[in-house]
Amino acid sequence: MSPLGLPARTLDEDKLYNARSIVKDLRVQGTALWGRFSGSREQTLAYYRDLVTAFRADPASNAELVGELDRTVTEMQRLAGR
């Protein structure tokens, strides 16, 4: 179980879904996308990179999902120009 009381796989899948949505929207909306977040572009990118690090450190996380999240966050960073 995660600190939030949810199975780690549920969190992995949820964050992967969210990251994929951001990548899709970056392709369509470009930089206008960042206006919908309360944090800055850099804060949002750092948040998702930190999630990858945290999930990798959690033995309950699914390595396949974490790997896909890592690849998705890398693509997010590329599209964001970082």
N, C-alpha and C positions, 0 to 999 in steps of 0.2 A: 504494500500500500504506500501511496505517496503521502507527503506531509498534509495534503488536502483531504486525505481519507479516500481518495479514488484509486483504483488500480492504475499502476504505472502505464499499462498499455493504453488505457483510456486517455490519459494525458498525452502520451506520445502521439496517438492518432489525432487528437483534437488539435494539437499544435502543428502537426504536419498538414492537416487540412487548412488551418489558418495561413500557414506559410505558403502553401500552394495557391491559395486565393490571392494573396498579396502579389505573388509572382505573375499570376494571370492578369491581375489588375494593372500591374506595372507595365505589362506589354500593351495594354489597351489605353490606359490613362496617362502613362508616363509619370512625371514628377507631380502632377496634380493630385495623385494618390495620397501623398504625405499630409495633405490638409485635413484628412479625416481622422488622423491620430492625435491624441492629446500630447504625445511626445514628439520630439523632432525626428527627422529621418535617421540621424545618427543614433539616437536613443532606441528607436525601434529596431534598427539593424543590430545594435549591441544586445538588446533583449533576446532576439532570436538566436544570436550566436551564443549567448550565455545559456540559453535553454539546451542547446546541443551539448555544451560542456557538462551541464548538470545531468542530463539524461545519460551521457556516456559514463559518468561516475556512479550512476545508480545501477546496481546489479539486477534490479527488478525490471529495468527497461529492456525493451525488445531491440536487440542490436540491429536488426534489419530496418526497423522503423527509424531508429536513430540515424542510421546511415543515410536513409532517404531524406530525413529532415536536414541533415548536414548538407547533402547535395542541393536541396531546395534553397536553403539559406545562402549557400554559395552563389546560386543563380540569382537570388534576390539581391545580394550585394553587387553582383556584376551589373544587373539591370539598373541598380541605383547609382552606378558610377563610382562604386567604392571598391 
